[in-house]
Amino acid sequence: MSNFSRTLGFPLLSLLIGLGAGLFAVASAQEGEKVYELRIYTATPDNLDKLHARFRYHTIRIFDNHGMKVVGFWSPTSEEEADGALIYALEYAS
């Protein structure tokens, strides 16, 4: 089994399954149908801070203008992935 699978693969897969199940339960209980989308961005080397700034100052405002709400942001905790990935979930009307 690769080092990636042991350090990030299983915990990330567990998080995605749990998040997906939770979001499905919330979406089916609401009157208006909502869509939840999990996105993962991988920044080019040494540009994660620029990606965070882009989201902070521009992207979230664009999402708001289109009726999209950011549910949450996450960053991997493993040393191999921590410097390059941005994970977030969006909510918007179906």
N, CA, C and O atoms as a GROMACS GRO file, in nm:
protein
  376
    1MET      N    1   0.086  -0.117   0.000
    1MET     CA    2   0.000   0.000   0.000
    1MET      C    3   0.090   0.124   0.000
    1MET      O    4   0.188   0.129   0.075
    2SER      N    5   0.059   0.219  -0.081
    2SER     CA    6   0.144   0.337  -0.092
    2SER      C    7   0.135   0.425   0.031
    2SER      O    8   0.038   0.418   0.107
    3ASN      N    9   0.235   0.507   0.049
    3ASN     CA   10   0.240   0.601   0.161
    3ASN      C   11   0.123   0.698   0.153
    3ASN      O   12   0.067   0.736   0.256
    4PHE      N   13   0.086   0.741   0.031
    4PHE     CA   14  -0.027   0.833   0.012
    4PHE      C   15  -0.156   0.774   0.067
    4PHE      O   16  -0.231   0.841   0.137
    5SER      N   17  -0.181   0.647   0.034
    5SER     CA   18  -0.305   0.583   0.080
    5SER      C   19  -0.314   0.577   0.231
    5SER      O   20  -0.421   0.597   0.288
    6ARG      N   21  -0.202   0.551   0.296
    6ARG     CA   22  -0.204   0.541   0.443
    6ARG      C   23  -0.219   0.677   0.509
    6ARG      O   24  -0.292   0.690   0.607
    7THR      N   25  -0.151   0.779   0.456
    7THR     CA   26  -0.150   0.908   0.525
    7THR      C   27  -0.266   0.997   0.490
    7THR      O   28  -0.315   1.069   0.577
    8LEU      N   29  -0.311   0.995   0.366
    8LEU     CA   30  -0.417   1.088   0.326
    8LEU      C   31  -0.535   1.018   0.262
    8LEU      O   32  -0.649   1.062   0.278
    9GLY      N   33  -0.512   0.911   0.192
    9GLY     CA   34  -0.616   0.845   0.114
    9GLY      C   35  -0.736   0.801   0.195
    9GLY      O   36  -0.849   0.840   0.165
   10PHE      N   37  -0.714   0.721   0.298
   10PHE     CA   38  -0.825   0.668   0.378
   10PHE      C   39  -0.897   0.777   0.458
   10PHE      O   40  -1.020   0.782   0.457
   11PRO      N   41  -0.822   0.866   0.527
   11PRO     CA   42  -0.894   0.973   0.599
   11PRO      C   43  -0.972   1.065   0.505
   11PRO      O   44  -1.083   1.106   0.538
   12LEU      N   45  -0.914   1.097   0.390
   12LEU     CA   46  -0.984   1.184   0.295
   12LEU      C   47  -1.106   1.115   0.239
   12LEU      O   48  -1.212   1.177   0.225
   13LEU      N   49  -1.094   0.987   0.206
   13LEU     CA   50  -1.208   0.911   0.156
   13LEU      C   51  -1.319   0.905   0.261
   13LEU      O   52  -1.436   0.920   0.228
   14SER      N   53  -1.282   0.883   0.386
   14SER     CA   54  -1.381   0.880   0.494
   14SER      C   55  -1.451   1.014   0.509
   14SER      O   56  -1.573   1.019   0.528
   15LEU      N   57  -1.373   1.122   0.500
   15LEU     CA   58  -1.431   1.257   0.508
   15LEU      C   59  -1.529   1.279   0.394
   15LEU      O   60  -1.638   1.330   0.416
   16LEU      N   61  -1.491   1.242   0.273
   16LEU     CA   62  -1.577   1.264   0.157
   16LEU      C   63  -1.706   1.183   0.166
   16LEU      O   64  -1.814   1.233   0.135
   17ILE      N   65  -1.696   1.060   0.209
   17ILE     CA   66  -1.816   0.976   0.224
   17ILE      C   67  -1.908   1.033   0.332
   17ILE      O   68  -2.029   1.043   0.311
   18GLY      N   69  -1.850   1.072   0.446
   18GLY     CA   70  -1.932   1.129   0.553
   18GLY      C   71  -1.995   1.260   0.513
   18GLY      O   72  -2.113   1.284   0.540
   19LEU      N   73  -1.917   1.346   0.448
   19LEU     CA   74  -1.969   1.474   0.402
   19LEU      C   75  -2.079   1.453   0.299
   19LEU      O   76  -2.183   1.519   0.304
   20GLY      N   77  -2.056   1.362   0.206
   20GLY     CA   78  -2.157   1.335   0.103
   20GLY      C   79  -2.286   1.283   0.163
   20GLY      O   80  -2.395   1.326   0.123
   21ALA      N   81  -2.276   1.192   0.256
   21ALA     CA   82  -2.397   1.138   0.320
   21ALA      C   83  -2.470   1.245   0.399
   21ALA      O   84  -2.593   1.253   0.395
   22GLY      N   85  -2.394   1.328   0.471
   22GLY     CA   86  -2.456   1.436   0.549
   22GLY      C   87  -2.523   1.538   0.460
   22GLY      O   88  -2.634   1.583   0.489
   23LEU      N   89  -2.456   1.576   0.353
   23LEU     CA   90  -2.514   1.674   0.261
   23LEU      C   91  -2.635   1.618   0.190
   23LEU      O   92  -2.731   1.692   0.165
   24PHE      N   93  -2.634   1.489   0.156
   24PHE     CA   94  -2.750   1.427   0.092
   24PHE      C   95  -2.870   1.430   0.187
   24PHE      O   96  -2.982   1.459   0.144
   25ALA      N   97  -2.848   1.399   0.314
   25ALA     CA   98  -2.957   1.400   0.412
   25ALA      C   99  -3.012   1.540   0.430
   25ALA      O  100  -3.134   1.558   0.438
   26VAL      N  101  -2.926   1.639   0.436
   26VAL     CA  102  -2.971   1.778   0.451
   26VAL      C  103  -3.047   1.823   0.328
   26VAL      O  104  -3.152   1.887   0.338
   27ALA      N  105  -2.996   1.790   0.209
   27ALA     CA  106  -3.059   1.834   0.084
   27ALA      C  107  -3.197   1.772   0.068
   27ALA      O  108  -3.289   1.840   0.022
   28SER      N  109  -3.214   1.646   0.105
   28SER     CA  110  -3.343   1.581   0.086
   28SER      C  111  -3.446   1.629   0.188
   28SER      O  112  -3.566   1.611   0.167
   29ALA      N  113  -3.402   1.688   0.298
   29ALA     CA  114  -3.494   1.735   0.401
   29ALA      C  115  -3.541   1.878   0.378
   29ALA      O  116  -3.632   1.925   0.447
   30GLN      N  117  -3.482   1.949   0.284
   30GLN     CA  118  -3.519   2.087   0.259
   30GLN      C  119  -3.632   2.096   0.158
   30GLN      O  120  -3.651   2.008   0.074
   31GLU      N  121  -3.708   2.206   0.168
   31GLU     CA  122  -3.818   2.226   0.073
   31GLU      C  123  -3.765   2.251  -0.067
   31GLU      O  124  -3.802   2.181  -0.161
   32GLY      N  125  -3.679   2.350  -0.082
   32GLY     CA  126  -3.620   2.380  -0.212
   32GLY      C  127  -3.501   2.289  -0.235
   32GLY      O  128  -3.415   2.274  -0.149
   33GLU      N  129  -3.496   2.230  -0.351
   33GLU     CA  130  -3.386   2.139  -0.381
   33GLU      C  131  -3.255   2.216  -0.394
   33GLU      O  132  -3.248   2.318  -0.463
   34LYS      N  133  -3.154   2.169  -0.328
   34LYS     CA  134  -3.021   2.228  -0.330
   34LYS      C  135  -2.923   2.127  -0.388
   34LYS      O  136  -2.942   2.006  -0.381
   35VAL      N  137  -2.818   2.180  -0.446
   35VAL     CA  138  -2.710   2.098  -0.496
   35VAL      C  139  -2.587   2.131  -0.412
   35VAL      O  140  -2.561   2.248  -0.382
   36TYR      N  141  -2.513   2.029  -0.374
   36TYR     CA  142  -2.389   2.047  -0.301
   36TYR      C  143  -2.276   1.991  -0.386
   36TYR      O  144  -2.285   1.880  -0.438
   37GLU      N  145  -2.172   2.068  -0.398
   37GLU     CA  146  -2.060   2.029  -0.483
   37GLU      C  147  -1.930   2.042  -0.403
   37GLU      O  148  -1.902   2.146  -0.344
   38LEU      N  149  -1.852   1.936  -0.404
   38LEU     CA  150  -1.722   1.936  -0.337
   38LEU      C  151  -1.616   1.959  -0.444
   38LEU      O  152  -1.611   1.888  -0.544
   39ARG      N  153  -1.533   2.060  -0.422
   39ARG     CA  154  -1.428   2.094  -0.519
   39ARG      C  155  -1.292   2.088  -0.452
   39ARG      O  156  -1.277   2.121  -0.334
   40ILE      N  157  -1.192   2.045  -0.529
   40ILE     CA  158  -1.055   2.040  -0.481
   40ILE      C  159  -0.967   2.111  -0.583
   40ILE      O  160  -0.960   2.071  -0.699
   41TYR      N  161  -0.901   2.215  -0.538
   41TYR     CA  162  -0.805   2.287  -0.621
   41TYR      C  163  -0.665   2.248  -0.577
   41TYR      O  164  -0.637   2.238  -0.458
   42THR      N  165  -0.578   2.225  -0.674
   42THR     CA  166  -0.438   2.202  -0.646
   42THR      C  167  -0.360   2.319  -0.702
   42THR      O  168  -0.356   2.340  -0.823
   43ALA      N  169  -0.298   2.395  -0.616
   43ALA     CA  170  -0.223   2.514  -0.657
   43ALA      C  171  -0.087   2.473  -0.712
   43ALA      O  172  -0.031   2.370  -0.674
   44THR      N  173  -0.036   2.554  -0.801
   44THR     CA  174   0.100   2.533  -0.850
   44THR      C  175   0.196   2.559  -0.734
   44THR      O  176   0.160   2.628  -0.638
   45PRO      N  177   0.316   2.507  -0.741
   45PRO     CA  178   0.411   2.522  -0.629
   45PRO      C  179   0.426   2.667  -0.582
   45PRO      O  180   0.442   2.759  -0.662
   46ASP      N  181   0.422   2.685  -0.452
   46ASP     CA  182   0.441   2.814  -0.384
   46ASP      C  183   0.333   2.918  -0.416
   46ASP      O  184   0.357   3.037  -0.398
   47ASN      N  185   0.215   2.875  -0.462
   47ASN     CA  186   0.110   2.970  -0.495
   47ASN      C  187  -0.019   2.949  -0.415
   47ASN      O  188  -0.122   3.007  -0.449
   48LEU      N  189  -0.015   2.868  -0.310
   48LEU     CA  190  -0.135   2.844  -0.232
   48LEU      C  191  -0.184   2.972  -0.164
   48LEU      O  192  -0.305   2.996  -0.157
   49ASP      N  193  -0.093   3.055  -0.116
   49ASP     CA  194  -0.133   3.182  -0.054
   49ASP      C  195  -0.204   3.272  -0.154
   49ASP      O  196  -0.299   3.341  -0.119
   50LYS      N  197  -0.158   3.272  -0.278
   50LYS     CA  198  -0.224   3.351  -0.383
   50LYS      C  199  -0.364   3.297  -0.412
   50LYS      O  200  -0.457   3.374  -0.437
   51LEU      N  201  -0.379   3.165  -0.409
   51LEU     CA  202  -0.511   3.105  -0.431
   51LEU      C  203  -0.606   3.143  -0.318
   51LEU      O  204  -0.722   3.176  -0.343
   52HIS      N  205  -0.559   3.139  -0.194
   52HIS     CA  206  -0.641   3.181  -0.080
   52HIS      C  207  -0.682   3.327  -0.095
   52HIS      O  208  -0.798   3.362  -0.070
   53ALA      N  209  -0.590   3.414  -0.135
   53ALA     CA  210  -0.621   3.556  -0.154
   53ALA      C  211  -0.723   3.574  -0.265
   53ALA      O  212  -0.814   3.656  -0.253
   54ARG      N  213  -0.710   3.498  -0.372
   54ARG     CA  214  -0.806   3.506  -0.483
   54ARG      C  215  -0.947   3.474  -0.435
   54ARG      O  216  -1.042   3.543  -0.469
   55PHE      N  217  -0.959   3.368  -0.355
   55PHE     CA  218  -1.090   3.332  -0.300
   55PHE      C  219  -1.139   3.440  -0.206
   55PHE      O  220  -1.255   3.481  -0.214
   56ARG      N  221  -1.054   3.487  -0.117
   56ARG     CA  222  -1.091   3.586  -0.016
   56ARG      C  223  -1.142   3.714  -0.078
   56ARG      O  224  -1.243   3.769  -0.032
   57TYR      N  225  -1.075   3.765  -0.183
   57TYR     CA  226  -1.106   3.896  -0.236
   57TYR      C  227  -1.191   3.896  -0.362
   57TYR      O  228  -1.247   4.000  -0.397
   58HIS      N  229  -1.203   3.783  -0.431
   58HIS     CA  230  -1.276   3.783  -0.558
   58HIS      C  231  -1.378   3.670  -0.574
   58HIS      O  232  -1.496   3.694  -0.599
   59THR      N  233  -1.332   3.547  -0.558
   59THR     CA  234  -1.412   3.431  -0.593
   59THR      C  235  -1.539   3.420  -0.510
   59THR      O  236  -1.645   3.391  -0.564
   60ILE      N  237  -1.531   3.441  -0.380
   60ILE     CA  238  -1.650   3.429  -0.295
   60ILE      C  239  -1.756   3.531  -0.335
   60ILE      O  240  -1.875   3.501  -0.334
   61ARG      N  241  -1.714   3.652  -0.371
   61ARG     CA  242  -1.808   3.754  -0.417
   61ARG      C  243  -1.875   3.711  -0.549
   61ARG      O  244  -1.995   3.733  -0.567
   62ILE      N  245  -1.800   3.649  -0.638
   62ILE     CA  246  -1.856   3.599  -0.764
   62ILE      C  247  -1.958   3.489  -0.735
   62ILE      O  248  -2.066   3.488  -0.794
   63PHE      N  249  -1.924   3.397  -0.644
   63PHE     CA  250  -2.018   3.292  -0.605
   63PHE      C  251  -2.146   3.354  -0.551
   63PHE      O  252  -2.256   3.312  -0.589
   64ASP      N  253  -2.135   3.453  -0.462
   64ASP     CA  254  -2.252   3.519  -0.404
   64ASP      C  255  -2.340   3.581  -0.513
   64ASP      O  256  -2.462   3.571  -0.508
   65ASN      N  257  -2.277   3.644  -0.611
   65ASN     CA  258  -2.353   3.707  -0.721
   65ASN      C  259  -2.432   3.606  -0.802
   65ASN      O  260  -2.532   3.641  -0.865
   66HIS      N  261  -2.389   3.481  -0.801
   66HIS     CA  262  -2.457   3.375  -0.876
   66HIS      C  263  -2.541   3.284  -0.786
   66HIS      O  264  -2.582   3.176  -0.829
   67GLY      N  265  -2.565   3.326  -0.663
   67GLY     CA  266  -2.649   3.248  -0.572
   67GLY      C  267  -2.583   3.124  -0.516
   67GLY      O  268  -2.652   3.031  -0.475
   68MET      N  269  -2.452   3.122  -0.515
   68MET     CA  270  -2.378   3.007  -0.463
   68MET      C  271  -2.321   3.043  -0.327
   68MET      O  272  -2.268   3.152  -0.308
   69LYS      N  273  -2.332   2.950  -0.232
   69LYS     CA  274  -2.284   2.974  -0.096
   69LYS      C  275  -2.172   2.875  -0.065
   69LYS      O  276  -2.186   2.755  -0.089
   70VAL      N  277  -2.062   2.926  -0.012
   70VAL     CA  278  -1.953   2.838   0.031
   70VAL      C  279  -1.991   2.778   0.166
   70VAL      O  280  -2.012   2.851   0.263
   71VAL      N  281  -1.999   2.646   0.172
   71VAL     CA  282  -2.036   2.576   0.294
   71VAL      C  283  -1.917   2.566   0.388
   71VAL      O  284  -1.932   2.580   0.509
   72GLY      N  285  -1.798   2.542   0.334
   72GLY     CA  286  -1.680   2.531   0.417
   72GLY      C  287  -1.554   2.514   0.336
   72GLY      O  288  -1.558   2.474   0.219
   73PHE      N  289  -1.441   2.544   0.398
   73PHE     CA  290  -1.309   2.525   0.339
   73PHE      C  291  -1.231   2.427   0.425
   73PHE      O  292  -1.246   2.424   0.547
   74TRP      N  293  -1.147   2.347   0.361
   74TRP     CA  294  -1.060   2.255   0.431
   74TRP      C  295  -0.924   2.253   0.365
   74TRP      O  296  -0.911   2.282   0.246
   75SER      N  297  -0.823   2.218   0.442
   75SER     CA  298  -0.687   2.199   0.390
   75SER      C  299  -0.636   2.066   0.442
   75SER      O  300  -0.660   2.030   0.558
   76PRO      N  301  -0.565   1.991   0.358
   76PRO     CA  302  -0.508   1.865   0.404
   76PRO      C  303  -0.406   1.891   0.515
   76PRO      O  304  -0.343   1.997   0.519
   77THR      N  305  -0.390   1.797   0.604
   77THR     CA  306  -0.296   1.813   0.715
   77THR      C  307  -0.166   1.738   0.693
   77THR      O  308  -0.071   1.759   0.768
   78SER      N  309  -0.159   1.651   0.593
   78SER     CA  310  -0.034   1.581   0.569
   78SER      C  311   0.068   1.677   0.510
   78SER      O  312   0.033   1.768   0.436
   79GLU      N  313   0.194   1.657   0.543
   79GLU     CA  314   0.299   1.746   0.495
   79GLU      C  315   0.309   1.746   0.343
   79GLU      O  316   0.339   1.850   0.283
   80GLU      N  317   0.285   1.631   0.279
   80GLU     CA  318   0.296   1.621   0.134
   80GLU      C  319   0.190   1.704   0.062
   80GLU      O  320   0.218   1.760  -0.044
   81GLU      N  321   0.070   1.713   0.117
   81GLU     CA  322  -0.042   1.777   0.050
   81GLU      C  323  -0.075   1.915   0.104
   81GLU      O  324  -0.146   1.991   0.038
   82ALA      N  325  -0.026   1.950   0.222
   82ALA     CA  326  -0.067   2.073   0.290
   82ALA      C  327  -0.031   2.200   0.214
   82ALA      O  328  -0.099   2.302   0.229
   83ASP      N  329   0.074   2.198   0.134
   83ASP     CA  330   0.119   2.318   0.066
   83ASP      C  331   0.055   2.338  -0.071
   83ASP      O  332   0.091   2.433  -0.141
   84GLY      N  333  -0.039   2.253  -0.111
   84GLY     CA  334  -0.087   2.268  -0.247
   84GLY      C  335  -0.235   2.251  -0.271
   84GLY      O  336  -0.281   2.278  -0.382
   85ALA      N  337  -0.313   2.208  -0.174
   85ALA     CA  338  -0.453   2.176  -0.200
   85ALA      C  339  -0.548   2.266  -0.120
   85ALA      O  340  -0.523   2.299  -0.004
   86LEU      N  341  -0.656   2.304  -0.185
   86LEU     CA  342  -0.765   2.378  -0.121
   86LEU      C  343  -0.892   2.302  -0.151
   86LEU      O  344  -0.927   2.281  -0.268
   87ILE      N  345  -0.963   2.260  -0.047
   87ILE     CA  346  -1.085   2.181  -0.062
   87ILE      C  347  -1.200   2.266  -0.010
   87ILE      O  348  -1.190   2.325   0.098
   88TYR      N  349  -1.310   2.273  -0.086
   88TYR     CA  350  -1.426   2.349  -0.037
   88TYR      C  351  -1.554   2.290  -0.092
   88TYR      O  352  -1.552   2.218  -0.192
   89ALA      N  353  -1.665   2.321  -0.027
   89ALA     CA  354  -1.797   2.274  -0.069
   89ALA      C  355  -1.885   2.394  -0.098
   89ALA      O  356  -1.881   2.494  -0.027
   90LEU      N  357  -1.964   2.383  -0.205
   90LEU     CA  358  -2.058   2.487  -0.246
   90LEU      C  359  -2.201   2.438  -0.234
   90LEU      O  360  -2.227   2.318  -0.248
   91GLU      N  361  -2.292   2.529  -0.207
   91GLU     CA  362  -2.436   2.500  -0.205
   91GLU      C  363  -2.502   2.599  -0.301
   91GLU      O  364  -2.474   2.718  -0.298
   92TYR      N  365  -2.592   2.546  -0.386
   92TYR     CA  366  -2.667   2.634  -0.475
   92TYR      C  367  -2.796   2.564  -0.517
   92TYR      O  368  -2.813   2.444  -0.499
   93ALA      N  369  -2.886   2.643  -0.573
   93ALA     CA  370  -3.016   2.591  -0.614
   93ALA      C  371  -3.001   2.491  -0.728
   93ALA      O  372  -2.914   2.506  -0.814
   94SER      N  373  -3.086   2.390  -0.727
   94SER     CA  374  -3.083   2.288  -0.831
   94SER      C  375  -3.125   2.348  -0.964
   94SER      O  376  -3.129   2.277  -1.065
   0.00000   0.00000   0.00000
